[in-house]
Amino acid sequence: MIESAALLTIVLPTVAAVLGLVMGGRSRPWAGDWAVLGSLGALIAAVLELVQVLRQAPVTSIGFLGRAELGTFSIGLDLRADQLSASIAVAVGLVAFCVQVYSTAYLSGTGTPEAPTRYPAYAATVSLFTAAMMLVIHSADLVLLLIGWEAMGLASYLLVGHHSERASARAAAMKAFLVTRIGDLGVLLAVVVLLADARTTSIAQLTAAATSGELGHATLLTAGLLLLAGVAGKSAQFPLHTWLPDAMEGPTPVSALIHAATMVAAGVFLVARLLPLYLAVPGALQVAAVIAAISMVGAALAAIAQDDLKRLLAYSTISQVAYMLAGVAVSSGPDGSGPGIFHLLSHAAFKALLFLTAGCVIHLVGSTMLADMGGLLRTHRALAVLFGIGLAGLAGVPPLGGFWSKEAVLTAAEEAAHAGSWTGWVVLLTGLGTSLLTGIYAGRAWSIVALGSAAKALPAHGDAETEEPHETLAPGQDAALHATGPEHQHRLPAAMMLPLYLLAVPTLGFGLVLIDPPELLGAVHVDLVTGVTGAMLSLAGLGWALSAPRLGAPDIAIALPVGARAMLRDGFRVDAVQHALIVRPALGLARGVKSADWGVIDAYVRAIPPTLRVGGNLLRRAQTGLATAYAAWLVIGAVVIAIAGVGLS
Amino acid sequence: MSMDWLVPAASLLPLTAAFALLALRRLTAQAAARVGTLTCLATLILAVAATLITSDTGADHLEVDAPWVPALGMRAHLGLDGVSAPLVLLTALLGLLVCAHLVKIRPATASRANGRQLVACVLAVTGGAIATFTALDLLLFFVAFETVLIPMWFVIAVWGDDQQAGGEATRRDAANRFILYTATGSAVMLLGIILIALRTGTTDLVDLAQQGGSEMSTGVQIIAAVLIVLGLAVKAPMWPLHTWLPPAHTIAPTAGSVLLAGVLLKMGTYGLVRVAVPVLPEGMAEIAPYLGVFGVVGILWGGLACLVERDLKRLVALSSVAHMGFVLVGVASMTPTGLQGALFANIAHGIVTALLFFVVGALKDRHHSADLGVLGSGLRDRLPRLGWLLTLGAVAGLGLPGLAVFWGELLAITGAWESTVLGDLARPLAVLAAIGTAVAAAYWLRVLRVLWHGPPDERWTPSDLEPVTIGDATAHESITTAPLVLATVALGLAPGPLLALTAPAVRLLLGVEVSP
């Protein structure tokens, strides 16, 4: 039963993706239903799996893709199902289902020839994305996990570049894939190290061998650090985070999918899954904690200065995922991943809610720029309240789920700090500081979008707009908007509103899980002092940002110096550094190689015929046709041979 | 009943059909292509039957051993085992697809040459390659190896693309380069074969593998290994002996490019696994670091060159240099995992590159150029089926886990990492090879960004003035590429059967046991 439920979470979305692609060529009206049905099926299977694993013992080996003989040993491409995989599977299934339902309205119709919605391909790719994430969390083997890991990368490439008629979307898609691929080299090499030294990539065997000390420290440290590179790439942590803000070029529901439960969560999941291995090499965990601390504060600072709602949310994701990673990185025992995973699950709910509400706002306003938004509370009260619930979850306002999960992470850090771990102090202090910053940017978003006065009256969409292409509405959305006609622009379709209510429930009440926590979250608790401190800080930040309108400026970011604001808006210009250090040298090298291929290597080849011709001409000189000349050569030859013979003997 | 006859039949059938087609002057090109398709289908069925028997009986493989030229001690010794079976299957499959492709699509060349003769050449290449992969006698291997070159020269020189700058002269140059490069390599290899034959008194590969080089001193082994590896490395091709490959692949018609990449390149790496590793183990161990370094340089060199290449067909050809670099690294590691990787990468490259050449050929037929600038953007909207096929080929080519190429790369890198013969170079080479996969991602995504993404190029979209437009992949084209698509996905998701087929043979070649 557990076995088939786990299998179905992967198989159903895969089937939906294939059917959607095969059938979708003719854009049938029910093509969307395949995707919705596939994700609904995956959600039901995941819930069944969770119910089963809460009652029974976990299953560590479910046959899936058979065994692969690698020479003298073999690896099994199997699945496993336990509380960790099942609980994340439910989050993935829920978010994917909401996104699919939402997308049927968001990308409805076929669009215009200049800006097609390409819905069938889109829905199939989202299904593939879901299946890949399900594969990652259910893999019992690292190589199998890598298959899901990179299939997810491919799906995100396709989705980020979905509106590929826009140059910025093309660039963002390529960047998303390449940056994560560079991180994935770490995962590839970690697999290589483990295959070579441990002769297995089974997660159960690896963790057992690491705990019992069978595996050498050097091997574990190498593999652990290499895997962290992949984690940083997938989870968008410093210094491989640069793809995530640009990935906002994808349709907004895709952002909900990437940021909530899939893709960025995969990195944290991997560290949690391999926690016994990491506990054997504390050095790797310390590196993870430092990476998380840098990402946490840096991204929160950058979020404050963003002009674009989606980019603001993107930076908040980097910061929040850093909380999860930090929560896992300060663990001291095998059950220490609880707080990080708890935050992962609660973040999945409120971030999906935030992105889907943001999608509605963008749909209404026709722009992603904060400057074009305002007054949502007056015009769309329900939507504004839902947006507020999401922001409150993000800021960690008690008693929302986000409060409990963030404070659980901070409590774990505080306990590690008191146990004498310096990383505990680092995480605790940066975590508390980030609470304040999170409050500020969440409050800023609320005060601009919900309270502020709209720079443009809401129904004004369609008037002469002069934004740059990058800032205007995605063409697909544009088309969908026009299709509904101007009189309907104020009403959002039910398919877009229902998922929001569905996601608001866990955002509000996820803390209730702590009343009777499952074994996975057994170690999760909130220390009173830490909890109150964290909540005070974020409320202070919120209050500060919300008071800004009364002081005359709806945007608290105006208080920043111009230079600092530009610096933060550009994410500390890490992009420019990467461009100068990697992209330009690589292209220069490529040009060098191309000219050397023709000018050096092939030059030797091309030199052969002329050389032979010259040599032939020289030798021909000897063939004079004169008998006397030949006789002379004969004598000279005889003498040379004679001398050589004498000399050698 | 003994089924040993399957092995010689698999190579004799296409060879006989090739001669028959040459004799049947009345046959139209299309009828000839149909005959070729049926012949290759029959060959494929023979190969599948032989492979099933081989994988069933394990080491007790199918074998035929008969005297051939008694005066020279040459024997017609043919056999099929786990190393050769996948390559024979691949050759038969590609022969079938190429002939099926020729039923409807003929090279767009000004040459008056008959399509019937092209089919004959394709069949000759198929038969000769299968003979190479099944030969168990060094001299027979050499003869079969050479047999393939001549029909291939005709394919490039007669049916090659004459719309390139330079026209006829460029085409001849590409064909001559191909033949001179490989013939020079073969001459060097022949010296090595003669050296082995003189020192051991036999040319039988089974006997030689059993001796494992015990009849030859290390010095002789090194000399023989250098000679043989040089000869095979031209074909593989190994950097810096690769400059024949881009022009040959670019000029050849689609049928020729598919066979060159899918079959001919494999003969070089197959020779390394079949001859160099088991017959000259000590010599190979000495030169393995050089082979590994050249392989890794090829991976990075080919990848970087692809980053700035403007001609799509040439780009696919250059990416072959990178892919075959992984095969060379796997062989150079001299470990079971590395050899498994090399053999897997061989097959995966054959399938994926064949797919890419079919797609690029289809694009070239429609746009009369393979230049990225001429092909233009927006394939996903203009020609969705060809666009998706190109995308699949590209993501497979960049080694995406879950598609065929990944397993070969992973195992080759693992082999390099744990290799003892590579010494201190082992880990740096493994890391550099892994970086090569990121370079591959960069150049394939560049291609997709320029061709697949973007607004539909207006030159190729229908307008009121010019209603004639370019059609998407026809049913015929879809069917000929479908087996390659399926194989790419199947090998990527379920590598087990292919790895299980080659594993016992690899252990036998290296003389190792299964670890507990």
Interface residues (C-beta under 8 A of the other chain):
Chain A: G25 L65 G66 R67 A68 E69 L70 G71 T72 F73 L77 E114 P116 R118 V143 L146 I147 G148 W149 E150 A151 L154 Y157 G161 S164 E165 A167 A169 R170 A171 A173 M174 F177 L178 R181 I182 L185 L188 L189 V191 V192 V193 L195 A196 D197 R199 A586 L587 L589 A590 R591 V593 K594 D597 I601 D602 V605
Chain B: R177 Y181 P240 T243 W244 W301 L304 A305 L307 V308 E309 T335 P336 T337 G338 L339 Q340 G378 R380 D381 P384 V395 L400 P401 G402 F406 W407 L410 L411 I413 T414 W417 E418 A430 V431 A434 I435 T437 A438 V439 A441 A442 L445 R446 R449 W452 H453 G454 P455 G492 L493 A494 P495 G496 P497 L499 A500 A503 V506 R507 V512 E513 V514 S515
